[in-house]
Amino acid sequence: MKKIFFVFAILLSGFSFAQELRWGATANVHSSSIEGIHDFSRGRIAPSVGLFMEIPLETFQRSIYAPLRYYIYPVVEFSMEGEKTILEQGRQYYRNDFVAFALYGKFHLYRGYFENFYFMIGPRFAYNVSENRAGPTNEEAGYIGLRDDDMKKLNLSVSGALGYVISDKIEVYLRYDQGLSEVYPNYQDHKTWNRLVGVGFSYSFN
């Protein structure tokens, strides 16, 4: 966790000379789940909170692709994820919390009918800092050899968002994350990936 915040601080100091650099806070509410395991599962609805920077790439903005503005958009966040399983024996809760770092490319449409829209895409690295389970055990629920007792700490995913600029300070967005690395490497029946669908906003401090 300290390493992620350290990288974010270096990025902030390294690009502080940029005249149009913006930074601020971001938050979202999402439904997260784990694909391929835990039958009858439902997403965990929970928040994420974090900090972002928006670093303009002036060279590209002055290119032939003038209707687009390009940015590097790093985000560091604390994200509450997981899922719940609905069974006859009761509900199992899987509450997995992460500290994550995403490095987006942000593409802002600033001409025509869609001038307030933008989209982002990039890799996201998340490290599990808390894993908590509640409800019936796997044995009580009738799961034999599920092998979800060993969760991979580091998670890699691809993250994308479609956003809208409300004002100079406030933007709103829809976001989707699809995991690329296995959550439970010992489970062999299916691939187990984290996924997340959320709605959020960002607020610029400058």
Buried (B, 14 or more C-beta within 10 A) or exposed (E): EEEBEEBBEEBBEEBEEBEEBBBBBBBBEBBBBBBBBBEEBEBBEBBBEBBBBBBBBEEBBEEEEEEBBBBBBBBBBBBBBBBBBEBEEEEBBBBBBBBBBBBBEBBBBBEEEEEBBBBBBBEBBBBBEEEEBEBBEBEEBEBEEBBBEEBBEEBBBBBBBBBBBEEEEEBBBBBBBBBBBBBBEBBEEEBBBBBBBBEBBBEBEE
